[in-house]
Amino acid sequence: PPNMNIEIRERYSKLSASYNKKSSYHHLILEVKNMGKYPVKELKVGVSWVDYEPKMVEAIETMLVSPSSTTALKPGQRFILDRTFEVKGYTPEMLQSFGISVTELKY
């Protein structure tokens, strides 16, 4: 929307195999910044992983800002997401890349 701008930067990303070697764990630290002119009251992002075919093998949505749990993300304010995701059925060697997208935004 006009005057809305969310910037997402990767601070850290590391894939590792699970103990039983049948899944991967992806430790991800993202910096999310409101570059727009209005406070963001709700923000949901999607994280997806792609194998070498290329085919999307896993997609997870996570709420970063919600009216019930946090205050609004004010213009110029940053939010740090530090989370480990599990990608079931795929070892780190089977994964080529991952992507981040804004799936819901309310202001």
C-alpha positions in Angstrom: 0.0 0.0 0.0 1.1 3.7 -0.4 3.4 4.9 2.4 3.9 1.4 3.6 7.4 -0.1 3.4 8.7 -3.1 5.3 12.4 -3.9 5.0 13.6 -7.5 6.0 17.3 -8.3 6.3 19.0 -11.5 7.1 21.4 -11.1 10.0 22.2 -14.8 10.4 21.3 -18.1 8.8 22.5 -21.6 9.5 21.2 -25.0 8.4 22.0 -28.0 10.5 21.0 -31.7 10.4 18.7 -33.1 13.1 19.9 -35.8 15.4 18.2 -38.5 13.4 19.4 -37.0 10.1 15.9 -37.0 8.6 15.2 -33.3 9.0 17.0 -29.9 9.0 17.0 -27.1 11.5 17.3 -23.6 10.2 18.4 -21.0 12.7 17.4 -17.7 11.3 17.8 -14.2 12.6 16.0 -11.5 10.7 15.9 -7.7 11.2 12.5 -6.3 10.2 12.2 -2.5 9.9 9.2 -0.3 9.3 10.4 2.1 6.6 6.9 3.5 6.0 5.0 6.5 7.4 2.5 4.6 9.6 2.7 2.2 12.5 2.2 -1.5 11.6 -0.4 -3.1 13.9 -0.1 -6.6 12.4 2.7 -8.3 10.4 2.9 -11.9 9.3 5.8 -13.3 7.2 6.2 -16.6 5.4 9.4 -18.5 5.3 9.8 -21.2 2.5 12.5 -23.6 1.6 13.4 -24.9 -1.9 15.2 -28.0 -3.0 17.4 -28.4 -6.1 14.6 -29.4 -8.5 13.6 -26.4 -7.7 10.5 -27.3 -5.7 9.1 -25.7 -2.5 9.4 -28.3 0.2 8.2 -26.5 3.3 6.4 -23.2 4.0 5.8 -21.7 7.5 4.0 -18.5 8.4 4.9 -16.7 11.6 3.3 -13.6 13.2 5.9 -10.9 14.0 3.5 -8.1 15.2 0.0 -8.7 16.5 -2.4 -6.5 18.3 -2.8 -9.0 21.2 0.9 -9.7 21.9 2.9 -6.6 21.1 2.7 -2.9 20.5 2.6 -1.5 16.9 5.9 -1.3 15.0 6.4 2.4 14.7 7.9 4.1 11.6 11.7 3.6 11.8 11.4 1.0 14.5 13.1 -2.5 14.1 12.1 -5.9 15.3 14.5 -8.8 15.5 13.2 -12.4 14.8 15.5 -15.0 16.2 14.0 -18.4 15.6 14.8 -22.0 14.6 12.6 -23.7 12.1 12.4 -27.4 11.4 12.3 -28.5 7.7 11.0 -32.1 8.0 12.2 -34.8 5.7 15.0 -32.8 4.1 18.7 -32.8 5.2 20.7 -29.5 4.7 22.4 -31.0 1.6 19.0 -31.4 0.0 18.0 -27.7 0.4 19.1 -25.1 -2.1 17.7 -21.9 -0.7 15.0 -20.2 1.3 12.8 -17.2 0.9 11.0 -14.6 3.1 7.8 -12.8 2.1 5.3 -10.5 3.8 2.0 -12.4 3.9 -0.2 -10.1 6.0 0.2 -6.4 6.8 -2.3 -4.2 8.7 -1.8 -0.6 9.8 
